[in-house]
Amino acid sequence: MGFPRLPSVLLIVLFSAAAGKGQAQLSKASIAAAQKYSAARSGIALIVREGGTTRFEKYYNGHRAEEPLHIYSGTKSFFGVLAVIAEDEGILRLDEYVAETLTEWRDDPRKSTITIRDLLNFTSGLETGFEEIYGRTDADKLTLAVGLDVTRERGASFVYGPSHLQVFCEVLRRKLAKRGTSYAAYLDRKLIRPLDITITRWRADNHGNVIPSAGMHMTGRDWIHFGEMVIQGGEWGGRRLVATEDLGKCFHGTPINPAFGLCFWLNSHRRDPQAREVDVEEFLDLEPMPEDWSHVCLSKAAPTDLVCSIGSNFQRLYMVPSMQLAVVHLGKRGNKFRDAEFLEILFQDARFGEETTSGDRKSKSLPKFLRIFQKRP
């Protein structure tokens, strides 16, 4: 599911071709309209970077550019990328059994079948861990997460919660201990410092373990550095941080949720005849939380290769590699901001890849051979 597997050369060509575009593909009017929509729904900042240039940057409703903000679950995507870097360096394999490292899982009939990829896809079957991880306790929350129960069959449901990444980081902690480092230090060395990002605060447990599911505080200007690395196929500031082919592993959905890869939200099913737009933040607030996300997309109006990091209170990082587009939206609690509505406004006059937003004519902005990157229903 998600983006089809492609040879590394073709992926590199795709990102290189997109990076060569210098013409604007979003209209000034649509950007202004999107900012107006945001401001009316408790948005506080909008940054638009296209083709390596800042097209728009505005702070409003009392927010300032230099003011860091909790990006909540926007933190998750950093660990998806960190996982594929670790695989490339031989530290782990996405399809290895977690029980190879967490030996206490070996005798459990369900836990022993879970892979690292299952954790990062949130299809492991583990209970959510919301109360245990986010509640107040003196426990080591990595160890605590390892002891959580498996309540569903592996791969049978998409269960959103902090448990999966906590267990993943416990795996990393044990593997990296042999190299004399921690998962937080490894993340800092591989992504945070190379991207020139300042994390002003980390949410952590009382043992100093940073919370990988929702721990980072940073400015919008820093967060967009991560987005630009993604749309440039793993490069930033003239330096390659992750191989393009490895980065592409983050953008494969699963049968139970085609809109979620390795800690990224995806729009790859937006042309599916049965596609249904879902507002992720609203959907996750439902009781009980939905477990079947089949045919889900973020926006039928946005490009197929849109990927997104989504955090609570309308923190968003939208990335479109084919347009070399990265957009940061920051918000706060208040009136309902909906991704599909915002994206329809933002892309209403856009020229992108396989078709225009109106769908009535073909665009020449993306070469035909690159369209295989986009999911076909």
N, C-alpha and C positions, 0 to 999 in steps of 0.2 A: 504494500500500500504506500501512499505518499509518492514522492518523486521516484521514478524508476532508477535502477542502478545503471550508472554510466561509466565508461572508461575514463580514467583520470585525465587523459589528454583532452577529451571532449569537455569535461567539466572545467578545466583550465581555460579552454578556448571560450566557453560560454561566459565565464566571469571576465575574461580579458576583453571580449567583444563588448560586453556591457560597460566595462570601465572606460572604453574609448568614446562613449557617447558624451558629447558636450552640450547638446541642446536640451532645453528645459522640456519636460514632459507633463508637468503639472501646471495648470494655469494660475496666475496671480489671483484671479477671482475665486477659484475653488479653494485655494489656501486660506484666503481671507474669510470665506464663508465657513470653512471648517473651524477656524479660530473663533468666530462668532458663536457657532454652535457650542464649542467647548466652554467659552466664557459664561454662557447662559446655563451651563450644567456643572458648575463647580470646578471647571478646569482652571488651572493656574499657570500653565506654560505650554508653549508649542514651539518646537524647533524642527525645521525641515532642511535636510541636507540632500542635495541632488547633484550627482556627477562631481562630487568633491567640493561643492560650493554651498555655502549657507544661503538658501533661498528666503528663509523666514525665521525670525527668532523674536518671541515676544513673551513677556511675563506679566501677569495680570491677577486681579482678585487678591492683591496683597502679597504675592510671591515675588522674590528677587532672584536674579540669575545666580548669585553666589550662595544661595541658600540650599543646603543639601536636604534631601528628602528620602524617606524610607521607600524603597522600590518594591518591598514585599516579595512576592513570588517572581518578580523580574530577576531575582537572584538565581533562580533555578537554571536558566539558560547557560549561565557561566559554567555550571557543573556538567551540562551536556557536552559542551565543547571541551572541557577539561578531560572528560572521559575518553573522547576520541584521541586527544593528545597522548593520554596515558597508554592507550592501546598501541598507538604508533611507536611509542618508546619501549614497548614490551613489558610494561608494568602490569597490564591486565589484558584480557580478551573480553569483548562485549558478550560473547556467547559462552563464556565459562560459567560453571555453576558457582553460585555464591558460596555454597558449602565447601568448596575447595579451600576457601580462606576462613570462613566461619565454621570451624569444625563442629561446633555445637549444633549445627543444623543438619549434620549428615544422617542422623537417625530419624529425622522427622520426614514422614512420607511426602508431605507437601513442600516444606521448605527446601528439601534436598533437590528439588527439580527446578528451582528458581534460578534464572541467569541474571547477570548484571544488566543485560539489555532489558529484561522484564522490569527491573527496578526503575530504570531510566524512562521506560515507556509507561510506568504506573500500572502495569498489568500483572504484577507479581501475586496479587491476591491477599497481600498483607492488609490488616486493618489500618485505618487512616492514621492513627497516632496523634490526632489533633490535641486532645487533652493532655496526653503524656508529654508531647514535645513542647507545646506552647504553654502548658500550665506551669505554675510555680512549684519548683522542687529542687532539692540539692543534688539530685541524681546526675550521674554522667548520662546524658541523653542519647549518646551513641549506643552505649551498652543497653540502655533501657529499650531503644528501638529494636535491637536484636532479639529481645525477649517478647516482642509483640506476636500475637497469634496470626496465623493465616486463616482467613474466614471464607475465602472463595478459591475456586480452582484457578491455577495459573493460566493467564491469557483469556479467561472467560469474561472478564469485566474490567472496566477502566475505573480505578478508585483513586480519586484525587486526595492527596494528603501528604504530610511531611515525612511519614514513615519510610518511604522508598529511598529518599535521598539521604536520610540519616543512616540507614543500613549501608547504602553505597559508600558513604564517607567512612563508616567503620571498616569496610573492606579496604578502602584506600589507606586508612590509618595503619592497618596491620601490614599492608604491602610496603608502604613508604617507610615504616619504622626500620626496615632492613637497610634503607638508604639514609637513615639518620635525619629524616625530615617529616613534616606533618602535612596533612592535606591542605591546610590554610596557607602554609608556606609555599607549597607546590603551586597552588592557584595563584599566589602573589607573583611567583617567579615566572610562570608561563603566560599569564594573561594580564593581571592587574598592573604590574610595573611596565611591561612592554606597551600597554595601551595608554600609559600615562593617566591612569585613573586614581583618584584619591578616594578611598573609602573612609569617610569621616567617622563612621561608627559601624560596628558589627554587633548584631544580636548574638549572644552566646550563652551557654549554660554556665553553671558555677564552677565548672572544671576547665573553662577556657575553650571549649569546643564551639566554634562558630556554627550557626544554624544555616545549613545550605539551602533550605527551602524558602527562606524569607528573611535573610539577615542583613542585607546591605543597605547603607545610607550613602548617597552620593548626589551630585548635582546632575541636572539634565545634560549639561555640556559634557560631563564625563561619561554618562551612560551612552551617549550617541557614539562615542569612540568604539564601543563594543559593536554597535550596529554597523558602523562603517567597515569594521574588520569582516563582518559576516558578508556584506554585499560585495566586498572586494575579494571574496573567495578565500579568506584566511590571511590576507595581508593587511598591514597597517603601518603607516609611516615608513614605507619602503622596506619593511621587514616581514618575512613570512613567519606567522605564529602557528599556523596549522595548515596541513596540506589540504588543497581544495577537495580532493576525493574523500578525505577523512571528515571534513566539515559536512559534506553531503550526507553522511550517515545520520546526522541529526535530523534530517528532513524526511524520514520514512515514517509514515503513520502505521497504525495497526488495524486489523480487521474490526476490532471492537471500537476503536476511535481513530479514524483516518485523519483527524484534525490535530493529532498530538504525536510528535516525534520524540527525540531524545531531549526532553525538557523545552521544546519549542512548540508553539501552536502554529498550525498550518492551514493554508487555504486551498490545498491541492484538489479538493473535491468540488470546487465551486461550479464546475461545468457538468457535474453529475446530474442527470435528469431528475433524480430524487433528492438533490441537494437541499438542505434546510439550513438557513442562517440561524446561528445560535449565539446569543450574547453570553460569553463564557462566565463572566463575573456573576451575572444574574442566574445562570443555570446552576452554578456551584452553590448558590444560596438556597436551592430548593431542598425541601425535606420530604422524603429521603433524597439524598444526592443521586442524580442519574448515573447509571453505570453503563448504559448502552448509548454510544455516541455515533452510531452508524449514519453515514450520509451527511455528517455535519461539516459545515464550512463557516468561515468567519464573515465573508462578504461576497455576494455574487457580483458586486460592482468592482471589486478590487482584482488585481492580477492574480493568476493562479500560483505564481511563485512567491506570493506574500507569505512571510513568516513573522511571528510575533512573540515577544516576551510580554506576559500579562501579569500585572501586580494589582493588589487590592487598591481600592479608592481611585481607580482609573489611571493607574500608572501603566503606560504603554510604550513599547519600543517596536515600531513597525519597520520591517525591512523587505525591500523588493530588489533582489539582485539584478534582474533584467532591466530595471530602470536606474540602477545605482542610486537608489532612494532609501534614506533612513529618516524616520520621523519619531521624535520623542514627544509624548503627551503626558503631562503631569496633572494630577487632580487631587481633590480632597473629598471627604464625605459630603453628600448633599444630593442635589437633583440627579436623576439617572442619566448617565452618559452611556450610550450604546455604541459598540464598535461598528455594527453594520450601518447605522445611521451616519456616524462620523465618516466612515470610509466611503460611503456613497457620495457624500458631499465632496470629500477630498479628491476623489477620482472622477468627478462628474464630467470634466472637460479633458481628461487625460488622454494621452496617446501612449499606449503600451502594447507590448508583445502580440499575443495571438488575436486580439480583437479590441475594438473600442468598447467603452463601458456600455454604450447603447447596443452593441452587438450587431449593428446593421451594415458595417463595412470593415474590411480588413485593414490593419495598420501595417505600414512598411518599416516601423521602428525596430522590429526584431527580425533578424534573418530567419528564413523558413526552417533551416536545418536545426536551429536552436529550439524550435517549438517542442521537440521531443522531451525537453526538460519539464514541460508542463504536463500535469496529470490529465490523461484522457479517461472519461468515465467508461 
